[in-house]
Structures are given as C-alpha cells and as structure tokens.
Amino acid sequence: MLLTLFYPTYILIAFIVVLLTIPQRDLKNYFIYGVLFGGLGDLIVVGLFQNVLHIIWFKNAGIFNILGQNLLSPPSWILTVMIFLRFLPSRKLFQYAYVLGFGAFSVGYGYLVHNVGLFDFKPWVYPLFAYFTFLFWWSTITWVFVKTSSRIRNP
C-alpha cells in the first residue's frame, strides 16, 4: 500500500503547498518553469541515467509504471520546481545556500524513495554523484529563472 500511495501523497501535499503559497496570478508562470525544468528535466535525466547509462531505475511502480518509468515522477518534479522557485531568495548569497540546501534535500528524497522501494541505483551514484547532478540541475533552474523571470531581479 505504501508503494502505491507514496507518489500520490507527495503530489497531493506539494499541490496543496503550491496552492497555498503561490498567488493565483503567478501560477501559470511558475507552472511553465515547473514543466520545462521539473517534468521535462525529469524525463531527460531519467531517460539518460536509466535508459542509456543504466545507473538508476524505478521499481515497484505498479499501476504507475509506464515504459519502466514512474508516471508520477514528472508531476512530482513539476510541483517541486514550482515550490523551489516560489521561495528562491532574491539575494545572490542566499541563492547559493538555497541551491546547496536543495541539492542535499534532493539526495535525501532520493534515499527516501529508495528506502520505500520505488527507486534504486548503482552503489556509487548516491550520495556524491547524485548531489552534483542535483546541484547542476538546481543551479541551472535558478540561473534561467533569474535571467528570464520578472519575479526576481538581482542588482
């Protein structure tokens, strides 16, 4: 039961956080970044790491298994990126700390999904390789958002 309800529960909680913290007028903009960098980013990273390099893989996805991937992983990433960007600090120094922290959070979440039994990886992938992958991912999201969004501007 935990395997089946893990991602839907995460999505429900993240969706509630999105609705409570992002003003309705801004939802569309955050959603676009979420789709591009969360959903599409997840498909690219999982496609590369799972299907090409074979260093990570989903398991026990049950009814959510689509072509060896968990159907609910991209929506989870969409919402996570939206939340990440909503709380992104405007000061550059704090952005660095925020990205470093979110990288660590992402590794921890990877371990959580692994411990629940939905995800696995080669032993050398976690924590260091995964942390640098997430660091690159969150840094790219931050850089693009800062450069393209009117929501945040650095002096």
C-alpha positions in Angstrom: 0.0 0.0 0.0 2.9 2.4 0.8 4.4 1.8 -2.6 1.1 2.7 -4.3 0.3 5.7 -2.2 3.8 7.3 -1.9 3.9 9.4 -5.0 0.1 10.4 -4.9 0.6 11.5 -1.3 3.6 13.6 -2.2 1.8 15.1 -5.2 -1.2 16.0 -3.0 0.9 17.6 -0.3 3.0 19.5 -2.9 -0.1 20.6 -4.8 -1.6 22.0 -1.5 1.7 23.8 -0.8 1.6 25.3 -4.3 -2.0 26.5 -4.0 -1.3 28.0 -0.5 2.0 29.7 -1.4 1.9 30.8 -5.0 -0.5 33.7 -5.8 -3.1 32.7 -8.4 -1.8 35.4 -10.9 1.6 33.7 -10.8 0.6 30.1 -11.0 0.9 30.0 -14.8 4.4 31.4 -14.9 5.7 29.0 -12.2 3.9 26.1 -13.9 5.8 26.8 -17.1 9.1 26.7 -15.4 7.9 23.6 -13.5 7.0 21.8 -16.7 10.2 22.7 -18.5 12.7 22.2 -15.7 10.8 19.7 -13.5 8.7 17.5 -15.7 10.8 17.6 -18.9 14.0 17.7 -16.8 13.0 14.5 -15.0 12.2 12.8 -18.3 15.6 13.8 -19.7 17.6 12.9 -16.6 15.8 9.6 -16.0 16.0 8.8 -19.7 19.7 9.3 -19.7 20.6 7.8 -16.3 18.1 4.9 -16.5 17.7 4.0 -20.2 21.2 5.0 -21.6 23.6 4.7 -18.7 21.7 2.1 -16.6 22.8 3.7 -13.3 19.3 4.3 -11.8 16.0 2.7 -12.2 12.4 2.8 -10.9 10.9 -0.4 -9.4 7.6 -1.5 -7.9 5.7 1.3 -9.7 2.7 -0.9 -10.1 -0.1 0.8 -12.0 2.1 3.9 -12.4 4.7 2.0 -14.5 5.0 3.4 -18.0 7.9 2.1 -20.1 9.9 1.4 -17.0 9.4 4.9 -15.5 7.1 6.0 -12.8 4.3 8.1 -14.4 4.0 10.2 -11.2 7.7 11.3 -11.1 7.4 14.1 -13.6 4.3 15.7 -12.0 6.2 15.5 -8.6 9.1 17.3 -10.1 6.8 20.0 -11.7 5.4 20.8 -8.3 8.8 20.6 -6.5 10.3 23.1 -9.0 7.3 25.4 -8.6 7.8 25.4 -4.8 11.6 25.8 -5.2 11.2 28.9 -7.4 8.5 30.4 -5.2 10.8 30.5 -2.2 14.0 31.3 -4.1 15.7 34.1 -2.3 16.4 37.3 -4.2 19.9 37.9 -2.8 22.6 36.1 -4.6 24.4 34.9 -1.5 21.3 33.3 -0.2 20.6 31.7 -3.6 23.9 29.8 -3.3 23.0 28.5 0.1 19.4 27.7 -1.1 20.7 25.7 -4.1 23.2 23.8 -2.0 20.5 23.0 0.5 18.0 21.9 -2.1 20.7 19.7 -3.6 21.1 18.0 -0.2 17.3 17.8 0.1 17.1 16.1 -3.3 19.6 13.5 -2.3 17.7 12.8 0.9 14.5 12.5 -1.1 16.2 10.0 -3.4 17.2 8.0 -0.4 13.7 8.1 0.9 12.2 6.9 -2.4 14.9 4.2 -2.4 14.1 3.1 1.1 10.4 3.0 0.3 11.3 0.6 -2.5 10.4 2.6 -5.6 13.8 3.5 -6.8 17.3 2.0 -7.0 20.7 2.9 -8.2 24.3 1.7 -8.6 26.1 2.0 -5.2 28.4 4.7 -6.3 25.7 7.0 -7.6 24.5 8.2 -4.1 25.3 10.4 -2.5 28.1 12.3 -4.3 27.3 11.8 -8.0 23.6 12.4 -7.3 24.4 15.5 -5.3 26.4 17.1 -8.1 23.7 16.1 -10.6 21.1 17.8 -8.4 23.4 20.8 -7.8 23.8 21.3 -11.6 20.0 20.9 -12.0 19.0 23.4 -9.3 21.7 25.8 -10.4 20.5 25.7 -14.0 16.9 26.3 -12.9 18.0 29.2 -10.7 20.1 30.8 -13.4 17.4 30.6 -16.0 14.8 31.8 -13.7 16.8 34.8 -12.5 17.7 35.7 -16.1 14.2 35.3 -17.6 11.7 36.0 -14.8 10.3 39.4 -13.8 9.6 37.8 -10.3 13.2 38.1 -9.2 16.0 40.5 -10.2 19.5 40.7 -8.8 21.2 44.1 -8.6 
